[in-house]
Amino acid sequence: MAEKSDVIFVGNKPPMSYVLAIITAFSESNTKEITLKARGQAITTAVDVAEIARSRFIKDLKVTCIAIGTAEMPPREGENRSRMVSTIEITLSKA
Amino acid sequence: MAEKSDVIFVGNKPPMSYVLAIITAFSESNTKEITLKARGQAITTAVDVAEIARSRFIKDLKVTCIAIGTAEMPPREGENRSRMVSTIEITLSKA
């Protein structure tokens, strides 16, 4: 099998659910790299998840890339203008 | 004068106050580089600030480095254990 790169979307669940998803992804397949994607308030959660996974669970995990950006979201109900939200992508690799 | 590297701590003020601080720092002195530092929920604000400054105000601004980490905070009143909070450092450079 080729090496896979998985994507985990971080939302508003507790950080530990995403940490568990990372651990599962690394242990079940031959995944070498996982990218966490988040936007808006979940950006903080994504950073928490990366830090918890790295410091407490997977010792040889490294943050290899962090990128920030902006995404356009459709307007809320009753509003006319689309909203801009910040995004983050954190790539984690196992040595 | 030598080139300076400024640090702006991002807290819970509206993002635009920090964007203004960045614009001021770049225009008043010969600052070439500014580092935004934030922790906890302010991480999202720091990303917003970097994105707003870059896309709307300073066209030649580049994100040159993003680092995440963990800091230990003293326990809240009535608690015994110190808390761990995530941190972010975003370095912005003007071409």
Backbone of each chain as ProteinMPNN parsed JSONL, in Angstrom:
{"seq_chain_A": "MAEKSDVIFVGNKPPMSYVLAIITAFSESNTKEITLKARGQAITTAVDVAEIARSRFIKDLKVTCIAIGTAEMPPREGENRSRMVSTIEITLSKA", "coords_chain_A": {"N_chain_A": [[0.84, -1.204, 0.0], [0.386, 2.247, -0.656], [1.703, 5.187, 0.954], [-0.546, 7.042, 2.97], [-2.291, 10.169, 3.162], [-4.156, 11.622, 5.501], [-7.125, 13.565, 6.173], [-8.47, 15.426, 8.792], [-11.317, 16.991, 9.87], [-11.722, 19.571, 12.076], [-14.122, 20.432, 14.384], [-16.693, 21.525, 16.576], [-16.618, 19.577, 18.599], [-15.432, 18.024, 21.71], [-11.889, 18.413, 22.271], [-10.587, 15.92, 22.721], [-11.966, 13.986, 21.207], [-11.039, 14.367, 18.65], [-8.34, 13.939, 19.008], [-8.374, 11.239, 19.541], [-9.259, 10.332, 17.055], [-7.006, 10.878, 15.542], [-5.083, 9.186, 16.72], [-6.259, 6.699, 16.152], [-6.255, 6.758, 13.321], [-3.497, 6.729, 12.781], [-2.79, 4.273, 13.867], [-4.313, 2.234, 12.705], [-3.968, 2.151, 9.916], [-1.454, 2.534, 7.322], [-0.853, 5.21, 7.606], [1.074, 8.122, 7.381], [0.942, 10.731, 7.678], [-1.114, 13.352, 8.817], [-3.586, 15.79, 8.24], [-4.937, 18.431, 9.973], [-7.85, 20.292, 9.693], [-9.445, 23.377, 10.19], [-11.828, 25.975, 10.942], [-12.721, 29.366, 11.875], [-13.818, 29.649, 15.27], [-13.03, 27.07, 15.854], [-10.385, 26.889, 15.292], [-8.745, 27.294, 17.499], [-9.304, 24.931, 18.883], [-8.208, 23.071, 17.097], [-5.472, 23.619, 17.343], [-5.137, 22.96, 20.052], [-5.72, 20.194, 19.871], [-3.609, 19.242, 18.258], [-1.448, 19.818, 19.95], [-2.059, 18.316, 22.263], [-2.109, 15.691, 21.238], [0.538, 15.441, 20.425], [2.087, 15.988, 22.737], [1.13, 14.29, 24.731], [0.339, 11.768, 23.747], [1.385, 10.642, 21.217], [4.552, 10.252, 20.883], [6.496, 10.532, 18.876], [5.469, 12.321, 17.11], [5.344, 14.988, 14.81], [4.906, 18.469, 14.1], [4.675, 19.384, 10.908], [3.884, 21.296, 9.106], [2.212, 24.41, 9.063], [-0.49, 26.252, 7.995], [-2.242, 29.273, 7.34], [-5.342, 30.804, 6.34], [-8.037, 32.313, 4.451], [-11.517, 31.84, 4.179], [-14.521, 31.981, 2.264], [-17.749, 32.279, 3.48], [-21.2, 31.344, 3.056], [-23.804, 33.837, 3.379], [-25.428, 34.451, 6.563], [-28.784, 33.474, 7.528], [-31.122, 35.882, 6.559], [-29.224, 37.795, 6.207], [-27.236, 39.683, 3.867], [-24.621, 39.811, 2.96], [-21.77, 37.805, 2.234], [-19.704, 36.042, 4.547], [-16.356, 36.336, 5.809], [-14.186, 33.881, 6.91], [-11.488, 32.837, 9.008], [-9.036, 30.301, 8.412], [-7.28, 27.274, 9.294], [-4.597, 25.002, 8.703], [-3.087, 22.222, 9.903], [-0.391, 20.186, 9.644], [0.501, 16.981, 10.608], [3.119, 14.721, 11.226], [4.372, 11.41, 11.455], [7.36, 10.166, 12.649]], "CA_chain_A": [[0.0, 0.0, 0.0], [1.101, 3.524, -0.668], [1.469, 5.991, 2.152], [-1.733, 7.868, 2.833], [-2.364, 11.406, 3.907], [-5.544, 11.781, 5.907], [-7.589, 14.879, 6.603], [-9.469, 15.412, 9.859], [-11.928, 18.304, 10.031], [-11.959, 19.858, 13.481], [-15.3, 21.272, 14.593], [-16.885, 21.926, 17.971], [-16.608, 18.503, 19.608], [-14.303, 18.183, 22.631], [-10.598, 18.106, 21.629], [-10.184, 14.519, 22.826], [-12.525, 13.152, 20.127], [-10.161, 14.486, 17.484], [-7.082, 13.281, 19.367], [-8.662, 9.816, 19.351], [-9.303, 10.101, 15.603], [-5.609, 10.888, 15.075], [-4.452, 7.953, 17.197], [-6.855, 5.615, 15.375], [-5.775, 6.827, 11.935], [-2.092, 6.32, 12.72], [-2.561, 2.891, 14.284], [-5.023, 1.25, 11.889], [-3.479, 2.062, 8.546], [-0.066, 2.985, 7.276], [-0.844, 6.666, 7.461], [2.279, 8.754, 7.916], [0.708, 12.164, 7.744], [-2.506, 13.75, 8.979], [-3.793, 17.234, 8.222], [-6.099, 18.933, 10.692], [-8.385, 21.506, 9.092], [-10.442, 24.021, 11.04], [-12.057, 27.392, 10.673], [-13.394, 30.128, 12.931], [-13.449, 29.34, 16.652], [-12.438, 25.73, 15.954], [-8.935, 27.009, 15.095], [-8.148, 27.063, 18.817], [-9.436, 23.503, 19.163], [-7.247, 22.354, 16.26], [-4.144, 23.784, 17.967], [-5.187, 22.123, 21.261], [-5.671, 18.793, 19.46], [-2.241, 18.961, 17.823], [-0.561, 19.871, 21.117], [-2.366, 17.185, 23.158], [-1.667, 14.457, 20.581], [1.992, 15.434, 20.369], [2.773, 15.972, 24.024], [0.664, 13.262, 25.657], [0.004, 10.445, 23.216], [2.266, 10.105, 20.19], [5.792, 10.969, 21.185], [7.298, 10.858, 17.685], [4.66, 13.134, 16.209], [5.915, 16.314, 14.569], [4.142, 19.412, 13.287], [5.567, 19.659, 9.781], [3.46, 22.466, 8.345], [1.016, 25.122, 9.51], [-0.862, 27.298, 7.046], [-3.49, 29.964, 7.639], [-5.969, 31.373, 5.154], [-9.371, 32.883, 4.613], [-12.527, 31.191, 3.351], [-15.76, 32.732, 2.196], [-18.898, 31.488, 3.905], [-22.459, 31.938, 2.618], [-24.378, 34.718, 4.405], [-26.403, 33.876, 7.497], [-30.169, 33.751, 7.15], [-31.522, 37.256, 6.815], [-28.138, 38.722, 5.88], [-26.968, 39.715, 2.435], [-23.211, 39.687, 2.608], [-21.087, 36.597, 2.647], [-18.755, 36.312, 5.629], [-15.031, 35.769, 5.656], [-13.689, 33.244, 8.137], [-10.099, 32.382, 8.953], [-8.868, 28.849, 8.427], [-5.926, 26.801, 9.609], [-4.28, 23.617, 8.36], [-1.91, 21.774, 10.654], [0.023, 18.863, 9.184], [1.235, 16.206, 11.619], [3.784, 13.557, 10.64], [5.003, 10.473, 12.366], [8.74, 9.917, 12.192]], "C_chain_A": [[0.878, 1.259, 0.0], [0.844, 4.252, 0.644], [0.277, 6.898, 1.927], [-1.586, 9.166, 3.614], [-3.829, 11.676, 4.222], [-5.863, 13.219, 6.32], [-8.632, 14.699, 7.698], [-9.999, 16.839, 10.013], [-12.268, 18.519, 11.495], [-13.128, 20.835, 13.606], [-15.455, 21.601, 16.065], [-17.1, 20.78, 18.962], [-15.453, 18.75, 20.579], [-13.004, 17.749, 21.944], [-10.254, 16.626, 21.628], [-10.786, 13.629, 21.742], [-11.633, 13.204, 18.899], [-8.799, 13.843, 17.752], [-7.223, 11.77, 19.129], [-8.678, 9.461, 17.863], [-7.889, 10.04, 15.021], [-4.926, 9.576, 15.443], [-4.947, 6.754, 16.382], [-6.306, 5.593, 13.958], [-4.335, 6.345, 11.821], [-1.91, 4.843, 13.035], [-3.203, 1.87, 13.357], [-4.474, 1.089, 10.481], [-2.003, 2.449, 8.52], [0.031, 4.475, 6.95], [0.413, 7.231, 8.104], [2.05, 10.229, 8.202], [-0.781, 12.45, 7.887], [-2.592, 15.269, 8.961], [-5.076, 17.574, 8.97], [-6.561, 20.209, 9.999], [-9.466, 22.071, 9.988], [-10.671, 25.447, 10.588], [-12.809, 28.037, 11.827], [-12.897, 29.723, 14.304], [-12.792, 27.972, 16.809], [-10.926, 25.752, 15.727], [-8.212, 26.717, 16.41], [-8.184, 25.58, 19.169], [-8.396, 22.704, 18.368], [-5.832, 22.435, 16.849], [-4.071, 22.94, 19.239], [-4.998, 20.652, 20.901], [-4.245, 18.396, 19.063], [-1.295, 18.885, 19.02], [-0.791, 18.689, 22.064], [-1.835, 15.882, 22.543], [-0.144, 14.326, 20.651], [2.629, 15.279, 21.75], [2.356, 14.794, 24.906], [0.528, 11.874, 25.069], [0.993, 9.858, 22.209], [3.588, 10.87, 20.24], [6.591, 11.358, 19.941], [6.505, 11.644, 16.645], [5.289, 14.527, 16.064], [4.948, 17.173, 13.765], [5.04, 19.804, 12.125], [5.15, 20.891, 8.985], [2.225, 23.097, 8.99], [0.723, 26.211, 8.491], [-2.152, 27.955, 7.495], [-4.047, 30.576, 6.357], [-7.329, 31.932, 5.48], [-10.332, 32.144, 3.691], [-13.798, 32.036, 3.364], [-16.905, 31.814, 2.577], [-20.164, 32.139, 3.382], [-23.053, 32.793, 3.733], [-25.337, 33.977, 5.318], [-27.799, 34.231, 7.02], [-30.535, 35.19, 7.505], [-30.436, 38.282, 6.538], [-27.837, 38.642, 4.388], [-25.506, 39.412, 2.081], [-22.616, 38.367, 3.076], [-20.024, 36.986, 3.682], [-17.4, 35.697, 5.311], [-14.64, 35.106, 6.969], [-12.251, 32.796, 7.933], [-10.058, 30.868, 9.021], [-7.443, 28.495, 8.835], [-5.787, 25.357, 9.139], [-2.996, 23.244, 9.075], [-1.563, 20.355, 10.197], [0.909, 18.198, 10.221], [1.856, 14.976, 10.957], [4.423, 12.697, 11.699], [6.37, 10.111, 11.819], [8.883, 8.472, 11.684]], "O_chain_A": [[1.96, 1.294, 0.587], [-0.119, 3.959, 1.352], [0.101, 7.457, 0.844], [-0.849, 9.24, 4.598], [-4.635, 11.926, 3.326], [-4.993, 13.974, 6.754], [-9.567, 13.912, 7.549], [-9.235, 17.773, 10.254], [-13.016, 17.739, 12.087], [-13.123, 21.915, 13.015], [-14.475, 21.92, 16.738], [-17.686, 20.973, 20.028], [-14.59, 19.586, 20.313], [-13.012, 16.827, 21.128], [-9.696, 16.119, 20.655], [-10.186, 12.616, 21.383], [-11.483, 12.21, 18.189], [-8.18, 13.276, 16.851], [-6.324, 11.119, 18.596], [-8.168, 8.414, 17.463], [-7.612, 9.247, 14.12], [-4.281, 8.937, 14.612], [-4.158, 5.902, 15.973], [-5.934, 4.536, 13.447], [-3.988, 5.635, 10.877], [-0.978, 4.217, 12.53], [-2.7, 0.754, 13.227], [-4.516, -0.006, 9.92], [-1.385, 2.663, 9.563], [0.858, 4.922, 6.155], [0.771, 6.868, 9.224], [2.847, 10.885, 8.872], [-1.607, 11.873, 7.18], [-1.781, 15.954, 9.584], [-6.154, 17.075, 8.647], [-5.757, 21.106, 9.746], [-10.312, 21.331, 10.49], [-9.821, 26.052, 9.934], [-13.442, 27.363, 12.639], [-11.705, 29.479, 14.494], [-12.079, 27.734, 17.784], [-10.255, 24.743, 15.945], [-7.212, 25.998, 16.442], [-7.211, 25.037, 19.692], [-7.781, 21.778, 18.896], [-5.093, 21.451, 16.854], [-3.064, 22.277, 19.485], [-4.216, 19.946, 21.539], [-3.741, 17.352, 19.478], [-0.445, 17.997, 19.094], [0.162, 18.127, 22.603], [-1.198, 15.076, 23.223], [0.39, 13.246, 20.901], [3.593, 14.532, 21.914], [3.141, 14.343, 25.74], [0.594, 10.888, 25.803], [1.394, 8.701, 22.337], [3.714, 11.975, 19.713], [7.28, 12.378, 19.935], [6.828, 11.632, 15.457], [5.704, 15.15, 17.041], [4.26, 16.684, 12.869], [6.052, 20.477, 12.32], [5.965, 21.471, 8.267], [1.307, 22.393, 9.411], [1.602, 27.008, 8.162], [-3.06, 27.278, 7.977], [-3.307, 30.831, 5.407], [-7.723, 32.013, 6.643], [-9.992, 31.856, 2.544], [-14.105, 32.713, 4.345], [-17.019, 30.702, 2.061], [-20.217, 33.364, 3.267], [-22.834, 32.508, 4.911], [-25.977, 33.006, 4.914], [-27.988, 35.151, 6.224], [-30.284, 35.649, 8.619], [-30.675, 39.487, 6.619], [-28.15, 37.648, 3.734], [-25.211, 38.833, 1.036], [-22.918, 37.879, 4.165], [-19.519, 38.108, 3.685], [-17.309, 34.673, 4.634], [-14.757, 35.719, 8.03], [-11.851, 32.423, 6.831], [-10.932, 30.234, 9.612], [-6.526, 29.31, 8.732], [-6.747, 24.586, 9.176], [-1.953, 23.868, 8.879], [-2.365, 19.435, 10.355], [1.918, 18.753, 10.657], [1.182, 14.269, 10.208], [4.943, 13.186, 12.702], [6.505, 9.784, 10.64], [9.967, 8.072, 11.259]]}, "seq_chain_B": "MAEKSDVIFVGNKPPMSYVLAIITAFSESNTKEITLKARGQAITTAVDVAEIARSRFIKDLKVTCIAIGTAEMPPREGENRSRMVSTIEITLSKA", "coords_chain_B": {"N_chain_B": [[19.576, 53.076, 12.106], [19.019, 49.841, 13.469], [17.277, 46.972, 12.118], [14.116, 46.235, 13.48], [12.355, 43.832, 15.492], [9.156, 43.443, 16.317], [6.846, 42.574, 18.956], [3.493, 41.707, 19.292], [1.001, 41.23, 21.576], [-1.829, 39.311, 21.409], [-5.045, 39.588, 22.612], [-8.278, 39.676, 24.058], [-9.477, 41.838, 22.728], [-11.272, 43.548, 20.026], [-10.477, 42.268, 16.73], [-9.651, 44.332, 14.924], [-8.315, 46.277, 16.478], [-5.834, 45.201, 16.896], [-4.956, 44.883, 14.296], [-4.667, 47.537, 13.606], [-2.588, 48.192, 15.336], [-0.543, 46.774, 14.155], [-0.333, 48.033, 11.63], [0.416, 50.601, 12.481], [2.872, 50.05, 13.75], [4.442, 49.166, 11.588], [4.463, 51.473, 10.034], [5.443, 53.617, 11.512], [8.06, 53.109, 12.456], [11.186, 51.564, 11.524], [10.45, 48.927, 11.356], [10.569, 45.597, 10.266], [9.501, 43.24, 10.727], [6.962, 41.564, 12.481], [5.797, 39.874, 15.337], [2.992, 38.067, 16.202], [1.564, 37.097, 19.201], [-0.375, 34.728, 20.92], [-2.726, 33.103, 23.137], [-4.842, 30.32, 24.106], [-8.327, 30.978, 23.577], [-7.791, 33.297, 22.173], [-6.209, 32.614, 20.085], [-7.608, 32.157, 17.711], [-8.37, 34.794, 17.168], [-5.851, 35.916, 16.676], [-5.133, 34.659, 14.267], [-7.185, 35.668, 12.644], [-6.487, 38.409, 12.742], [-3.958, 38.416, 11.451], [-4.739, 37.553, 8.899], [-6.591, 39.565, 8.117], [-4.969, 41.875, 8.152], [-3.14, 41.223, 6.169], [-4.714, 40.676, 3.848], [-6.351, 42.901, 3.497], [-5.076, 45.31, 4.181], [-2.141, 45.613, 4.209], [-0.491, 45.022, 1.507], [1.957, 43.834, 0.759], [2.582, 42.114, 2.775], [3.769, 39.23, 4.409], [3.254, 35.943, 5.719], [5.668, 34.589, 7.536], [6.391, 32.706, 9.379], [4.887, 30.231, 11.422], [4.224, 29.086, 14.594], [3.27, 26.613, 16.971], [2.472, 25.882, 20.396], [2.654, 24.887, 23.893], [1.648, 26.292, 26.952], [2.112, 26.657, 30.487], [-0.297, 27.513, 32.808], [-1.019, 29.323, 35.833], [-3.051, 27.801, 38.412], [-6.648, 28.291, 38.483], [-8.53, 30.332, 40.804], [-9.323, 28.57, 43.703], [-8.796, 26.162, 42.579], [-6.532, 23.392, 42.255], [-4.753, 22.379, 40.412], [-2.398, 23.285, 37.91], [-3.094, 24.762, 34.712], [-2.946, 23.751, 31.286], [-2.371, 25.62, 28.44], [-2.84, 26.191, 24.944], [-0.641, 27.777, 22.615], [0.138, 30.283, 20.132], [2.355, 31.547, 17.65], [2.692, 33.939, 15.283], [4.563, 35.054, 12.682], [4.971, 37.982, 10.893], [6.123, 39.474, 7.927], [7.369, 42.289, 6.147], [7.85, 42.842, 2.756]], "CA_chain_B": [[18.932, 52.182, 13.08], [18.948, 48.433, 13.076], [15.92, 46.495, 11.924], [13.526, 45.766, 14.729], [11.311, 42.83, 15.442], [8.202, 43.771, 17.369], [5.9, 41.551, 19.401], [2.172, 42.186, 19.68], [0.237, 40.187, 22.261], [-3.239, 39.353, 21.025], [-5.939, 39.161, 23.697], [-9.689, 39.61, 23.671], [-10.034, 43.036, 22.075], [-11.681, 43.252, 18.64], [-9.327, 42.072, 15.836], [-9.185, 45.557, 14.284], [-7.363, 47.03, 17.3], [-4.495, 44.622, 16.678], [-4.595, 45.215, 12.915], [-4.214, 48.927, 13.69], [-1.274, 48.175, 15.992], [0.415, 46.291, 13.149], [-0.147, 49.1, 10.646], [1.17, 51.654, 13.151], [4.249, 49.598, 13.975], [5.16, 49.139, 10.315], [4.585, 52.79, 9.395], [6.156, 54.598, 12.326], [9.476, 52.815, 12.649], [11.67, 50.746, 10.415], [10.142, 47.538, 11.671], [10.387, 44.757, 9.091], [8.938, 41.965, 11.165], [6.152, 41.625, 13.697], [5.313, 38.57, 15.777], [1.755, 38.05, 16.983], [1.539, 35.986, 20.158], [-1.687, 34.573, 21.531], [-2.977, 31.789, 23.724], [-6.248, 29.995, 24.339], [-9.302, 31.41, 22.583], [-7.258, 34.406, 21.38], [-5.504, 32.047, 18.93], [-8.456, 32.441, 16.551], [-8.252, 36.23, 16.898], [-4.527, 36.162, 16.087], [-5.213, 34.238, 12.861], [-8.025, 36.686, 11.994], [-5.693, 39.636, 12.634], [-2.952, 38.212, 10.395], [-5.428, 37.48, 7.611], [-7.165, 40.879, 7.778], [-3.858, 42.789, 7.848], [-2.522, 40.808, 4.92], [-5.569, 40.731, 2.662], [-7.054, 44.164, 3.298], [-4.364, 46.559, 4.474], [-0.728, 45.687, 3.816], [-0.472, 44.046, 0.416], [3.212, 43.089, 0.652], [2.815, 41.415, 4.041], [3.838, 37.773, 4.26], [3.376, 35.133, 6.935], [6.931, 33.877, 7.333], [6.558, 31.575, 10.311], [3.814, 29.985, 12.395], [4.618, 28.037, 15.537], [2.312, 26.38, 18.051], [3.105, 25.32, 21.58], [1.823, 24.771, 25.088], [2.161, 27.029, 28.1], [1.469, 26.296, 31.745], [-0.896, 28.676, 33.475], [-1.308, 29.059, 37.252], [-4.427, 27.327, 38.619], [-7.677, 29.276, 38.812], [-8.84, 30.427, 42.232], [-10.097, 27.451, 44.206], [-8.347, 24.913, 41.961], [-5.185, 23.05, 42.685], [-3.849, 22.011, 39.332], [-2.139, 24.299, 36.892], [-3.729, 24.419, 33.451], [-2.13, 23.868, 30.091], [-3.059, 26.301, 27.332], [-2.119, 26.215, 23.677], [-0.174, 29.102, 22.206], [0.534, 30.395, 18.732], [3.177, 32.699, 17.292], [2.627, 34.172, 13.838], [5.507, 36.104, 12.293], [4.61, 38.684, 9.661], [7.232, 40.276, 7.406], [7.081, 43.162, 5.014], [8.861, 42.611, 1.728]], "C_chain_B": [[18.911, 50.738, 12.567], [17.493, 48.048, 12.832], [15.382, 45.938, 13.224], [12.528, 44.654, 14.483], [10.381, 43.073, 16.619], [7.314, 42.585, 17.725], [4.585, 42.221, 19.787], [1.423, 41.021, 20.326], [-1.241, 40.347, 21.948], [-4.086, 38.797, 22.166], [-7.372, 39.172, 23.232], [-10.31, 40.919, 23.201], [-10.507, 42.655, 20.677], [-10.449, 43.16, 17.735], [-8.766, 43.369, 15.266], [-8.225, 46.37, 15.141], [-5.948, 46.512, 17.098], [-4.014, 44.888, 15.256], [-4.015, 46.626, 12.879], [-2.82, 49.005, 14.325], [-0.196, 47.727, 15.011], [0.732, 47.396, 12.147], [0.713, 50.224, 11.235], [2.639, 51.272, 13.306], [5.061, 49.618, 12.677], [5.386, 50.539, 9.748], [5.438, 53.765, 10.194], [7.651, 54.339, 12.462], [9.967, 52.017, 11.449], [11.556, 49.248, 10.737], [9.918, 46.748, 10.376], [9.608, 43.49, 9.433], [8.146, 42.152, 12.452], [5.697, 40.216, 14.05], [4.057, 38.748, 16.621], [1.829, 36.865, 17.927], [0.173, 35.929, 20.806], [-1.783, 33.211, 22.188], [-4.46, 31.592, 23.964], [-7.143, 30.49, 23.22], [-8.787, 32.541, 21.687], [-6.469, 33.924, 20.165], [-6.294, 32.349, 17.647], [-8.357, 33.915, 16.159], [-6.921, 36.542, 16.214], [-4.509, 35.79, 14.609], [-6.056, 35.242, 12.07], [-7.214, 37.957, 11.723], [-4.671, 39.523, 11.497], [-3.612, 38.231, 9.016], [-6.012, 38.825, 7.172], [-6.054, 41.848, 7.368], [-3.289, 42.501, 6.469], [-3.442, 41.037, 3.714], [-6.165, 42.115, 2.423], [-6.18, 45.404, 3.429], [-2.923, 46.631, 3.966], [-0.478, 44.602, 2.777], [0.829, 43.231, 0.349], [3.585, 42.368, 1.954], [2.804, 39.906, 3.813], [3.916, 37.098, 5.615], [4.635, 34.299, 6.761], [7.111, 32.688, 8.262], [5.341, 31.459, 11.217], [4.276, 28.856, 13.307], [3.535, 27.867, 16.592], [3.035, 25.733, 19.22], [2.13, 25.243, 22.73], [2.463, 25.569, 26.215], [1.408, 26.601, 29.35], [0.949, 27.562, 32.41], [-1.135, 28.334, 34.933], [-2.761, 28.623, 37.413], [-5.393, 28.475, 38.888], [-7.937, 29.266, 40.315], [-9.699, 29.235, 42.647], [-9.726, 26.122, 43.56], [-6.909, 24.648, 42.359], [-4.209, 22.848, 41.548], [-3.625, 23.165, 38.365], [-2.729, 23.811, 35.582], [-2.744, 24.565, 32.301], [-2.946, 24.613, 29.04], [-2.184, 26.268, 26.087], [-1.74, 27.652, 23.337], [0.132, 29.101, 20.707], [1.403, 31.635, 18.562], [3.156, 32.814, 15.775], [3.567, 35.327, 13.504], [5.133, 36.667, 10.926], [5.783, 39.543, 9.206], [6.788, 41.107, 6.219], [8.211, 43.016, 4.013], [9.749, 43.843, 1.558]], "O_chain_B": [[18.798, 50.487, 11.367], [16.582, 48.735, 13.294], [16.087, 45.261, 13.972], [11.936, 44.55, 13.409], [10.775, 42.925, 17.776], [7.064, 41.708, 16.898], [4.581, 43.201, 20.532], [1.232, 39.97, 19.714], [-1.828, 41.4, 22.196], [-3.869, 37.676, 22.625], [-7.664, 38.723, 22.124], [-11.527, 41.093, 23.267], [-10.189, 41.571, 20.188], [-9.479, 43.889, 17.941], [-7.551, 43.509, 15.132], [-7.391, 47.092, 14.596], [-4.984, 47.278, 17.124], [-2.822, 45.093, 15.025], [-3.01, 46.883, 12.216], [-1.979, 49.794, 13.895], [0.924, 48.237, 15.031], [1.895, 47.668, 11.849], [1.62, 50.733, 10.577], [3.533, 52.071, 13.028], [6.219, 50.034, 12.666], [6.38, 50.776, 9.062], [6.084, 54.642, 9.62], [8.429, 55.287, 12.572], [9.236, 51.824, 10.478], [12.437, 48.445, 10.43], [9.17, 47.18, 9.499], [9.126, 42.774, 8.556], [8.6, 42.811, 13.388], [5.265, 39.456, 13.182], [4.052, 39.474, 17.615], [2.125, 35.748, 17.502], [-0.379, 36.957, 21.197], [-1.04, 32.287, 21.857], [-5.233, 32.548, 24.021], [-6.771, 30.431, 22.048], [-9.282, 32.728, 20.575], [-6.098, 34.727, 19.309], [-5.72, 32.744, 16.632], [-8.27, 34.248, 14.977], [-6.874, 37.341, 15.279], [-3.941, 36.512, 13.79], [-5.689, 35.623, 10.958], [-7.25, 38.508, 10.623], [-4.542, 40.435, 10.681], [-3.101, 38.85, 8.083], [-5.937, 39.184, 5.997], [-6.175, 42.553, 6.367], [-2.994, 43.415, 5.699], [-2.998, 41.535, 2.68], [-6.457, 42.474, 1.282], [-6.498, 46.444, 2.852], [-2.537, 47.625, 3.351], [-0.28, 43.433, 3.107], [0.812, 42.072, -0.067], [4.751, 42.057, 2.195], [1.941, 39.376, 3.114], [4.553, 37.601, 6.541], [4.668, 33.395, 5.926], [7.884, 31.775, 7.974], [4.828, 32.46, 11.718], [4.673, 27.791, 12.834], [2.95, 28.846, 17.055], [4.083, 25.11, 19.048], [0.936, 25.499, 22.573], [3.679, 25.524, 26.406], [0.235, 26.232, 29.293], [1.669, 28.55, 32.553], [-1.424, 27.181, 35.255], [-3.616, 29.035, 36.629], [-5.011, 29.502, 39.448], [-7.602, 28.305, 41.007], [-10.699, 28.935, 41.995], [-10.261, 25.077, 43.93], [-6.172, 25.555, 42.747], [-3.012, 23.102, 41.678], [-4.545, 23.918, 38.046], [-2.854, 22.608, 35.356], [-1.833, 25.392, 32.34], [-4.098, 24.26, 28.785], [-0.956, 26.311, 26.167], [-2.42, 28.604, 23.717], [0.354, 28.052, 20.104], [1.211, 32.642, 19.243], [3.558, 31.889, 15.069], [3.385, 36.444, 13.988], [4.998, 35.937, 9.944], [6.373, 40.262, 10.012], [5.958, 40.694, 5.409], [9.386, 43.06, 4.376], [10.662, 43.838, 0.733]]}, "name": "protein", "num_of_chains": 2, "seq": "MAEKSDVIFVGNKPPMSYVLAIITAFSESNTKEITLKARGQAITTAVDVAEIARSRFIKDLKVTCIAIGTAEMPPREGENRSRMVSTIEITLSKAMAEKSDVIFVGNKPPMSYVLAIITAFSESNTKEITLKARGQAITTAVDVAEIARSRFIKDLKVTCIAIGTAEMPPREGENRSRMVSTIEITLSKA"}
